[in-house]
Amino acid sequence: MFSSIAPLARLNPFYAPHFQLVQDGVRKRAEPAEAPTTRRSLAAASAAEEYSCEYGSLKFYALCGVGGVLSCGLTHTAVVPLDLVKCRMQVDPQKYKSIFNGFSVTVKEDGVRGLAKGWAPTFIGYSMQGLCKFGFYEVFKILYGNMLGEENAYLWRTSLYLAASASAEFFADIALAPMEAAKVRIQTQPGYANTLRQAVPKMFGEEGIWAFYKGVAPLWMRQIPYTMMKFACFERTVEALYKYVVPKPRSECSKAEQLVVTFIAGYIAGVFCAIVSHPADSVVSVLNKEKGSSASQVLMRLGFRGVWKGLFARIIMIGTLTALQWFIYDSVKVYFRLPRPPPPEMPESLKKKLGLTE
């Protein structure tokens, strides 16, 4: 039985390559690596670089969390008007026919101030999400990397990014769900509530605590694929930019030049993020507006075309958001002098096994 399963496992797109080594005429499989040296090498270099803390320390994780709060909280709050129009297009496409029409109708009915509806739950919710998303990503990336070993962490690096980001987003969405539910109610139900103070007690009185967490499963459907794409695509795009586009090694680039690369990679990742997560985003918007509906019922009612409503607006919003988030997050790391590992390179031990070094 196991002999028949093994070939199928190798068809997995995230299956790690097992390099075959030839020694004395006998082909051998690469042995698992020893414990990774990333933490040790960065720690040793910290004195020369004058880092403020050791890579993987509690202070490092805490400051990464602060970077996540600023990157997600500020950026999502800045695009509340666009998010409001996007949500209204998803739940009432007959009234809000396009981005420009949506802005026009909203301003006519609620005035310019109406475009800021939902800013408070957006800022609080996405700040909490950013804290968990970026903070836990660093935790899980180091944890899973240590479990794999240095050589396998390099060979499986895309799978490592995907697993670490999915694990982080699971907890981040639990932190986001209550404020996301309140935001959608405020933005998509005229007359329901104008502020967070009005929305929270009203929602609790109508549906209890379930009102704040009934959208967590669709949030996982939307945010986990989004975050996996956001982190894995960003990490591999940065690696590709330094390898094929930037005319000099990262170590020779100034901090400003490195941040430009961060912004470009973030925008490219953001476009793919928007496409991957948009159907679930449509379901979340409708689900939080309606009482008593389930995610499957909403999905069946919207249909294939319905779940793609508002995609163009979301590509603009998420592309810009993701680029700015990575830029702010990396800037926070620079400001606090946190260790910032360069794009991964093949470990020397693996090069020796493959005969790539003399």
TORVO-792446 format. One line per field, with one value per residue (C-alpha): residue in one letter; x, y, z. Coordinates in Angstrom, 1 decimal. Each point is the difference from the previous one (the first is absolute). Layout:
BEGIN
type: [A,...]
east: [X,...]
north: [Y,...]
up: [Z,...]
//
This chain:
BEGIN
type: [M,F,S,S,I,A,P,L,A,R,L,N,P,F,Y,A,P,H,F,Q,L,V,Q,D,G,V,R,K,R,A,E,P,A,E,A,P,T,T,R,R,S,L,A,A,A,S,A,A,E,E,Y,S,C,E,Y,G,S,L,K,F,Y,A,L,C,G,V,G,G,V,L,S,C,G,L,T,H,T,A,V,V,P,L,D,L,V,K,C,R,M,Q,V,D,P,Q,K,Y,K,S,I,F,N,G,F,S,V,T,V,K,E,D,G,V,R,G,L,A,K,G,W,A,P,T,F,I,G,Y,S,M,Q,G,L,C,K,F,G,F,Y,E,V,F,K,I,L,Y,G,N,M,L,G,E,E,N,A,Y,L,W,R,T,S,L,Y,L,A,A,S,A,S,A,E,F,F,A,D,I,A,L,A,P,M,E,A,A,K,V,R,I,Q,T,Q,P,G,Y,A,N,T,L,R,Q,A,V,P,K,M,F,G,E,E,G,I,W,A,F,Y,K,G,V,A,P,L,W,M,R,Q,I,P,Y,T,M,M,K,F,A,C,F,E,R,T,V,E,A,L,Y,K,Y,V,V,P,K,P,R,S,E,C,S,K,A,E,Q,L,V,V,T,F,I,A,G,Y,I,A,G,V,F,C,A,I,V,S,H,P,A,D,S,V,V,S,V,L,N,K,E,K,G,S,S,A,S,Q,V,L,M,R,L,G,F,R,G,V,W,K,G,L,F,A,R,I,I,M,I,G,T,L,T,A,L,Q,W,F,I,Y,D,S,V,K,V,Y,F,R,L,P,R,P,P,P,P,E,M,P,E,S,L,K,K,K,L,G,L,T,E]
east: [0.0,2.7,1.9,-3.1,-0.5,3.6,-0.2,-3.3,1.7,2.7,-2.6,-0.8,1.1,1.6,1.9,3.6,2.7,2.1,3.4,1.8,3.7,2.5,2.8,2.2,-2.4,-2.9,-3.0,-1.0,-2.8,0.9,0.1,-2.1,1.9,1.2,-1.8,-0.2,2.7,-2.2,-0.6,3.7,1.4,-2.3,0.8,3.7,-0.5,-2.1,3.0,1.4,-3.4,-1.0,-3.4,-2.2,-0.8,0.7,-1.8,-2.8,0.0,-3.2,0.9,0.4,-3.5,-1.5,1.4,-1.1,-3.5,0.2,1.0,-3.1,-2.3,1.3,0.1,-3.5,-1.9,1.2,-0.4,-3.4,-1.3,1.4,-2.0,-3.3,-1.9,1.0,-0.7,-3.5,-0.9,1.4,-2.1,-3.2,0.6,0.2,-3.2,-2.1,1.3,-3.2,0.4,3.8,0.9,3.7,2.7,-0.7,-3.8,0.4,2.0,-2.5,-3.1,1.7,0.9,-3.5,-1.6,2.4,2.3,3.8,0.0,-1.9,3.0,1.8,-2.7,1.6,3.4,0.1,-0.6,2.3,2.9,-0.5,-0.7,2.8,2.5,-0.7,0.1,3.4,1.4,-0.8,0.7,3.5,1.0,-1.0,1.3,3.5,-0.6,-1.2,2.6,2.8,-1.8,-0.6,3.4,1.7,-2.2,1.0,3.7,2.1,0.2,-3.7,-1.0,1.7,-1.3,-3.6,0.1,-3.2,-1.9,1.5,-1.3,-3.4,-0.3,1.3,-2.3,-3.1,0.7,0.4,-3.2,-2.1,0.5,0.0,-3.6,-1.3,1.3,-1.5,-3.5,-1.9,1.0,-0.4,-3.6,-0.7,1.7,-2.1,-3.3,0.9,1.0,-2.7,-3.2,-1.1,-1.6,1.3,2.8,2.3,2.7,1.7,-1.5,-3.5,0.7,1.5,-2.8,-2.6,1.6,0.5,-3.6,-1.3,2.2,2.2,3.8,-0.7,-0.6,3.7,1.4,-2.5,2.3,3.2,-0.2,-0.5,2.8,2.3,-1.1,0.8,3.0,2.1,0.4,0.5,2.7,1.7,0.3,1.0,3.0,1.1,-0.3,1.7,2.9,0.6,-0.4,2.6,2.3,-0.6,0.4,3.4,1.1,-1.2,-0.9,2.0,3.5,1.9,-0.2,-2.4,2.9,1.2,-3.4,-0.8,-3.0,-2.0,0.7,-1.0,-3.3,-0.7,0.4,-2.2,-2.8,0.2,-0.1,-2.9,-2.1,0.6,-1.0,-3.1,-1.5,0.1,-1.3,-3.1,-0.9,0.5,-2.1,-2.8,-2.8,0.2,0.1,-3.3,-1.5,1.2,-1.5,-3.4,0.0,0.7,-2.8,-2.6,-1.4,-0.5,1.9,2.8,3.1,-1.1,-3.4,1.5,2.5,-2.7,-2.2,2.8,1.2,3.2,-0.4,-1.3,3.1,2.2,-1.9,2.3,3.2,1.6,-0.5,1.5,3.0,0.8,-0.6,1.8,2.9,0.7,-0.7,2.3,2.8,-0.4,-0.2,3.2,1.7,-1.2,0.9,3.5,0.4,-0.9,2.7,2.5,-1.0,0.3,3.2,-1.5,1.8,-1.1,1.3,0.9,-1.7,0.9,3.0,0.9,1.8,3.7,-0.6,-2.5,2.3,2.7,-2.4,-1.0,3.6,-0.5,3.1,3.5]
north: [0.0,2.4,-0.6,1.2,3.1,1.2,0.9,1.9,2.0,1.1,1.6,2.5,3.4,0.8,-3.3,0.8,-1.0,-2.9,0.5,-3.2,0.0,-2.3,-1.3,-2.9,-1.0,-0.3,2.5,1.4,2.2,3.3,-0.4,2.3,3.2,0.9,2.7,3.2,2.6,3.0,1.1,-0.6,1.9,2.9,0.1,0.0,2.8,2.0,1.7,1.1,1.1,1.5,-1.7,0.9,-3.6,-3.6,-1.6,-2.1,1.6,1.1,3.6,-0.8,-1.6,2.9,2.7,-2.0,0.0,3.8,0.2,-2.1,2.2,3.1,-1.5,-1.6,2.5,3.2,-1.3,-1.6,3.1,2.2,-1.8,-0.2,2.0,-2.4,-3.0,1.4,0.4,-3.5,-1.6,1.9,-1.2,-3.6,0.1,2.3,-0.1,1.4,3.3,0.3,-0.9,1.0,1.6,3.5,-0.5,-1.4,3.0,2.4,-1.7,-0.2,3.7,1.0,-1.9,0.3,2.9,-0.2,-1.0,-3.1,-1.4,-0.4,-2.3,-2.9,1.5,-0.8,-3.8,-0.1,1.6,-2.1,-3.3,0.2,1.2,-3.1,-2.1,1.5,-0.7,-3.7,-0.3,1.4,-0.9,-3.6,-0.3,0.7,-2.5,-2.8,0.6,-0.4,-2.9,-2.0,0.9,-1.5,-3.1,-0.5,0.6,2.4,-1.9,-1.1,3.6,1.2,-2.7,0.3,3.7,0.7,-2.6,1.5,3.5,-1.5,-2.0,2.9,2.6,-2.4,-0.7,3.7,1.0,-2.6,1.9,3.4,-0.6,-0.9,3.4,1.8,-1.6,2.1,3.3,-1.2,-0.9,3.4,1.8,-1.8,0.7,3.7,0.3,-2.1,0.5,3.6,1.2,-3.0,1.8,2.9,-0.8,-3.0,1.0,-0.3,-3.2,-2.3,0.0,-0.2,-3.0,-1.7,0.6,-1.5,-3.1,-0.2,-0.8,-1.9,3.2,0.8,-3.4,-1.5,1.4,-1.5,-3.1,2.1,2.3,-3.1,-0.8,3.5,0.9,-3.2,-0.4,3.8,-0.1,-3.1,1.7,3.3,-1.4,-2.8,2.2,2.9,-2.1,-1.7,3.3,1.7,-2.9,0.2,3.8,-0.1,-2.9,1.2,3.7,1.9,0.5,-0.5,-2.3,1.0,0.5,2.8,1.7,2.9,-0.2,2.2,-2.2,-3.1,1.6,0.8,-3.7,-0.8,2.3,-1.4,-3.6,0.9,1.4,-3.1,-2.2,2.1,-0.4,-3.8,0.3,1.9,-2.6,-3.0,1.3,2.0,-2.6,-0.6,3.7,0.4,-2.7,1.6,3.4,-1.5,-2.3,2.7,2.1,-2.7,-1.7,-3.8,-0.7,-2.6,0.3,-2.8,1.6,3.4,-1.7,-1.8,3.1,2.2,-2.5,0.1,3.4,1.5,-0.9,2.0,3.3,2.8,-1.9,3.0,2.3,-2.7,-0.5,3.8,-0.1,-3.2,0.7,3.4,-1.3,-3.0,2.2,2.6,-2.6,-1.7,3.4,1.2,-3.4,0.0,3.7,-0.8,-2.8,2.5,2.7,-2.4,-1.5,-3.5,-2.9,-0.3,-3.2,0.3,-2.2,-3.7,-1.6,-3.6,-1.2,-0.8,-3.6,-0.6,1.5,-2.5,-2.9,1.1,0.5,3.7,1.0,-1.2]
up: [0.0,1.0,-3.3,-1.9,2.1,-0.3,-3.7,0.6,2.8,-2.3,-2.3,2.8,-1.3,3.4,0.0,0.9,-2.5,1.3,-1.7,-0.8,0.9,-1.6,2.2,-1.0,-2.7,2.4,-0.2,3.4,1.2,1.7,3.7,2.3,0.9,3.4,2.0,-2.1,0.4,-0.9,3.6,1.0,-3.0,0.5,3.7,-0.8,-2.5,2.4,1.6,-3.3,-1.3,3.3,0.1,2.9,0.9,-1.0,-2.9,1.5,3.4,1.8,-0.6,-3.7,-0.2,2.0,-2.2,-3.1,1.5,0.4,-3.7,-0.8,2.0,-1.9,-3.4,0.1,2.2,-1.8,-3.5,0.3,1.8,-2.8,-2.7,2.0,-2.8,-2.7,2.3,0.8,-3.7,-0.8,2.8,-1.2,-3.6,1.3,2.1,-2.3,-3.5,-1.5,1.9,0.0,-3.6,-0.2,2.1,-1.2,0.2,3.5,1.2,-1.6,1.6,3.4,0.0,-1.1,2.7,2.9,-0.9,-0.1,3.6,-1.0,-1.8,3.4,1.5,1.7,0.6,3.7,-0.3,-3.0,2.0,3.1,-1.8,-2.6,2.6,2.0,-3.1,-1.0,3.5,-0.4,-3.7,-0.1,3.5,-0.2,-3.6,1.3,2.9,-2.2,-2.8,2.5,1.8,-3.2,-1.4,3.1,-0.3,-3.6,0.4,-2.0,-3.2,-0.2,1.1,-3.2,-2.3,1.4,0.5,-2.0,2.1,3.1,-0.9,-0.7,3.2,2.2,-1.5,0.2,3.6,0.9,-1.9,1.8,3.3,-1.7,-1.3,3.4,1.2,-3.1,-0.2,2.6,-1.4,-3.6,0.8,1.5,-2.9,-2.6,1.9,0.2,-3.6,-1.8,2.1,-0.2,3.3,2.0,1.8,-0.8,2.6,1.6,3.4,-1.5,-2.1,2.7,2.6,-2.7,-1.6,3.3,1.0,-3.3,-0.4,3.1,-0.3,-3.2,-1.9,0.3,-0.9,-2.6,-2.7,1.3,-2.3,-3.2,1.3,0.2,-3.6,-1.1,2.1,0.2,-3.8,-0.2,2.7,-1.4,-3.4,1.7,1.8,-2.3,-3.2,1.7,1.3,-3.3,-2.0,2.2,-0.6,-3.8,-0.1,1.7,-2.2,-3.4,0.1,2.6,-1.4,3.2,3.1,2.8,2.4,-2.3,-0.3,2.3,2.4,-2.3,-3.0,2.0,0.9,-3.6,-0.8,2.9,-1.4,-3.5,1.3,2.3,-2.9,-2.2,2.9,0.7,-3.5,0.4,3.5,-1.2,-2.7,2.3,2.9,-1.7,-0.2,3.7,0.6,-1.8,2.1,3.3,-1.0,-0.8,3.0,2.5,-1.4,0.2,3.0,0.1,-3.2,-0.3,-2.2,-2.3,-0.5,-0.9,-2.4,-1.8,-0.3,-1.3,-2.6,-2.0,-1.4,3.2,2.1,-2.4,0.3,1.1,-0.9,-1.8,3.0,2.2,-2.2,0.2,3.8,0.9,-2.4,1.5,3.5,-0.2,-1.5,2.8,2.7,-1.0,-0.4,3.5,1.6,-1.5,1.0,3.6,0.0,-1.4,2.6,3.0,-1.5,-0.1,-1.7,-3.7,-1.5,-3.7,-2.6,0.7,-1.7,-0.3,3.2,-0.4,1.3,-2.8,-2.6,1.1,-0.3,-3.5,-1.0,-0.6,2.0,-0.2]
//
